């Protein structure tokens, strides 16, 4: 009887410990926060240096690669709540100065598509989803070749940290995209290796090499005022 009681006590303690662990894990799940509601979010490249450049490298299975670089990016999002586990950015604009393998003449069309950032795991790698409306896809147009990136891709690797001072209402979230890999890419037109720099008969996969972005929260009114935005 005593032995059975000891076993029961050990089992009870183990379950209690598991319950504490689960509760702690749930409580520690990171979210995006804003001190205003609703919160308008504006994103832009983090400075003009190397890490602020949006660099996207595409490879075929033979090791050929093509590199796309854009010095700027802007995007917009809205959160109806002060805390959320996901934020969708749309109206993505890479500007007019993008280059392919160091040469100008590249256009990135994102109409009808957006990037969804998930908050959990952002210190080591959070979810990053490519979302597109029905019939839409991202197009990367270079001279004589057009690449496409379809929506519905669920990736990982987004990382976040906070900058600014809460007391001065200047906190913002910096997102690092240099660990997002496995982006599926297809060739829409101009499909020759000479035109596209990769073998069009092989599977194509891309990754973000750099691409730090700052997200700023502000009041969703005609004359917006900056608010505190942070990840925790």
C-alpha positions as CSV (number, residue, x, y, z in Angstrom):
1,X,0.0,0.0,0.0
2,X,2.9,2.3,0.9
3,X,4.7,1.5,-2.3
4,X,1.5,2.3,-4.4
5,X,1.2,5.6,-2.5
6,X,4.8,6.5,-3.4
7,X,4.2,5.7,-7.0
8,X,1.0,7.8,-7.0
9,X,2.8,10.7,-5.4
10,X,5.7,10.5,-8.0
11,X,3.2,10.4,-10.9
12,X,1.3,13.4,-9.4
13,X,4.5,15.4,-9.0
14,X,5.5,14.6,-12.6
15,X,2.2,15.7,-14.0
16,X,2.3,18.9,-11.9
17,X,5.8,19.6,-13.3
18,X,4.6,19.0,-16.8
19,X,1.7,21.4,-16.2
20,X,4.0,24.1,-15.0
21,X,6.3,23.6,-18.0
22,X,3.3,23.8,-20.5
23,X,1.9,26.9,-18.7
24,X,5.3,28.6,-18.8
25,X,5.9,27.7,-22.5
26,X,2.4,29.2,-23.3
27,X,3.1,32.3,-21.3
28,X,6.4,32.8,-22.9
29,X,5.0,32.8,-26.5
30,X,6.2,36.1,-28.0
31,X,3.8,38.5,-29.7
32,X,3.8,41.8,-31.5
33,X,2.6,44.7,-29.4
34,X,1.5,48.3,-30.1
35,X,0.3,50.8,-27.5
36,X,-2.5,52.1,-29.8
37,X,-5.5,50.4,-31.2
38,X,-5.9,50.0,-34.1
39,X,-2.3,50.3,-35.0
40,X,-1.1,51.3,-38.4
41,X,2.3,49.7,-39.3
42,X,4.8,51.1,-41.7
43,X,7.9,49.2,-42.7
44,X,11.0,50.3,-44.5
45,X,14.6,49.1,-44.9
46,X,16.8,49.4,-41.8
47,X,19.2,52.2,-43.0
48,X,21.1,52.4,-46.2
49,X,24.0,50.1,-45.3
50,X,24.6,46.5,-46.3
51,X,22.1,44.9,-43.9
52,X,19.4,47.3,-45.0
53,X,19.7,46.1,-48.7
54,X,17.2,43.5,-49.7
55,X,19.3,40.7,-51.2
56,X,17.6,37.6,-52.6
57,X,19.7,34.8,-54.2
58,X,18.3,32.1,-56.5
59,X,19.9,28.8,-57.2
60,X,19.3,25.8,-59.5
61,X,20.3,22.3,-58.5
62,X,23.6,22.5,-60.4
63,X,24.9,25.4,-58.4
64,X,24.2,28.2,-60.8
65,X,22.9,31.3,-59.1
66,X,21.4,34.7,-59.8
67,X,21.4,37.5,-57.2
68,X,18.8,40.3,-56.9
69,X,19.5,43.4,-54.8
70,X,17.2,46.3,-53.9
71,X,18.5,49.1,-51.7
72,X,15.0,50.0,-50.4
73,X,11.7,48.5,-49.4
74,X,8.5,49.9,-48.0
75,X,5.3,48.1,-46.9
76,X,2.2,48.6,-44.8
77,X,0.1,46.7,-42.3
78,X,-2.6,47.2,-39.8
79,X,-3.3,45.5,-36.4
80,X,-6.8,45.9,-34.9
81,X,-5.5,44.7,-31.5
82,X,-2.7,45.9,-29.3
83,X,-1.2,42.4,-29.3
84,X,-1.1,39.9,-32.1
85,X,0.7,36.7,-33.1
86,X,0.9,37.5,-36.8
87,X,1.2,40.7,-38.9
88,X,0.5,40.9,-42.7
89,X,2.4,43.5,-44.7
90,X,1.0,44.5,-48.1
91,X,1.7,47.3,-50.6
92,X,5.2,46.0,-50.8
93,X,7.4,48.3,-52.9
94,X,11.1,47.5,-53.7
95,X,11.7,50.8,-55.5
96,X,13.2,51.5,-58.9
97,X,16.9,50.9,-58.1
98,X,17.0,47.1,-58.0
99,X,19.7,45.2,-59.8
100,X,20.4,41.6,-61.0
101,X,24.0,40.3,-60.6
102,X,25.0,44.0,-60.1
103,X,23.3,45.2,-63.3
104,X,20.3,47.5,-63.3
105,X,17.0,46.8,-65.1
106,X,15.0,44.7,-62.6
107,X,11.4,45.2,-61.6
108,X,9.6,43.4,-58.8
109,X,5.8,43.4,-59.0
110,X,4.0,42.4,-55.7
111,X,0.4,43.5,-56.5
112,X,-2.0,41.3,-54.7
113,X,0.7,39.7,-52.5
114,X,2.0,40.2,-49.1
115,X,4.4,38.9,-46.4
116,X,3.0,37.6,-43.2
117,X,5.3,37.5,-40.2
118,X,4.6,35.3,-37.2
119,X,5.8,36.4,-33.8
120,X,6.6,33.2,-31.9
121,X,10.2,32.1,-32.1
122,X,11.5,35.4,-33.5
123,X,14.8,35.2,-31.5
124,X,15.8,32.0,-33.3
125,X,13.5,31.9,-36.3
126,X,9.8,32.6,-36.6
127,X,7.3,31.8,-39.4
128,X,7.3,33.8,-42.6
129,X,4.5,33.3,-45.1
130,X,4.1,34.5,-48.6
131,X,0.4,35.3,-49.1
132,X,-1.2,36.1,-52.5
133,X,-4.8,36.7,-53.7
134,X,-6.3,34.2,-56.1
135,X,-4.6,34.5,-59.5
136,X,-1.8,36.7,-58.2
137,X,1.9,36.0,-57.7
138,X,5.1,38.0,-57.2
139,X,6.9,38.6,-60.4
140,X,10.7,39.4,-60.7
141,X,11.3,40.8,-64.1
142,X,14.9,41.1,-65.5
143,X,15.9,41.7,-69.1
144,X,14.5,38.8,-71.2
145,X,13.4,36.7,-68.3
146,X,10.6,36.8,-65.7
147,X,10.6,34.7,-62.4
148,X,7.5,34.1,-60.3
149,X,7.0,33.4,-56.6
150,X,3.6,31.9,-55.7
151,X,1.6,32.5,-52.6
152,X,0.9,29.9,-50.0
153,X,4.5,29.3,-49.1
154,X,5.0,28.8,-45.4
155,X,8.7,29.4,-44.4
156,X,10.7,30.0,-41.3
157,X,13.7,32.1,-40.3
158,X,12.4,35.6,-39.5
159,X,14.1,37.1,-36.5
160,X,13.2,40.2,-34.4
161,X,14.6,42.6,-31.9
162,X,13.5,45.9,-30.4
163,X,15.0,49.4,-30.7
164,X,14.1,52.8,-29.3
165,X,12.9,54.0,-25.9
166,X,9.4,53.4,-24.5
167,X,9.6,56.5,-22.4
168,X,10.1,58.6,-25.5
169,X,7.5,56.7,-27.6
170,X,10.2,55.6,-30.1
171,X,10.2,51.8,-29.8
172,X,10.2,49.9,-33.1
173,X,10.7,46.3,-34.3
174,X,13.6,45.3,-36.5
175,X,13.1,42.2,-38.6
176,X,16.0,40.3,-39.9
177,X,15.3,38.1,-43.0
178,X,18.8,36.6,-43.6
179,X,17.8,33.1,-42.5
180,X,14.7,32.6,-44.7
181,X,15.5,29.8,-47.1
182,X,13.7,27.4,-49.4
183,X,11.6,30.0,-51.4
184,X,10.1,28.1,-54.4
185,X,10.6,30.1,-57.7
186,X,9.5,29.3,-61.2
187,X,10.3,30.9,-64.6
188,X,7.3,32.5,-66.4
189,X,8.9,33.5,-69.6
190,X,12.2,33.8,-71.4
191,X,13.2,30.4,-70.1
192,X,16.8,29.9,-71.3
193,X,19.9,29.7,-69.2
194,X,21.4,32.6,-71.1
195,X,18.5,34.8,-70.3
196,X,17.8,33.7,-66.7
197,X,21.3,32.8,-65.5
198,X,20.0,29.5,-64.1
199,X,18.9,26.3,-65.7
200,X,15.2,26.5,-66.4
201,X,14.8,22.7,-66.5
202,X,15.9,22.3,-62.9
203,X,14.1,23.0,-59.6
204,X,14.8,26.6,-58.4
205,X,15.1,27.6,-54.8
206,X,15.9,31.0,-53.3
207,X,16.9,32.5,-50.0
208,X,17.1,36.0,-48.4
209,X,20.8,36.9,-47.7
210,X,20.2,40.2,-46.1
211,X,17.1,42.4,-45.6
212,X,16.7,44.1,-42.3
213,X,13.4,46.0,-42.0
214,X,12.1,48.4,-39.4
215,X,8.4,48.3,-38.5
216,X,7.0,51.5,-37.0
217,X,3.6,51.7,-35.3
218,X,1.4,54.8,-35.4
219,X,-2.2,55.9,-34.8
220,X,-4.6,54.9,-37.6
221,X,-5.9,58.4,-38.3
222,X,-5.6,61.1,-41.0
223,X,-2.7,62.7,-39.2
224,X,-0.9,59.7,-37.6
225,X,1.3,60.0,-34.5
226,X,4.0,57.5,-33.7
227,X,3.3,55.0,-31.0
228,X,5.4,52.3,-29.3
229,X,5.7,49.0,-31.1
230,X,7.7,46.1,-29.7
231,X,8.1,42.3,-29.8
232,X,8.1,40.3,-26.6
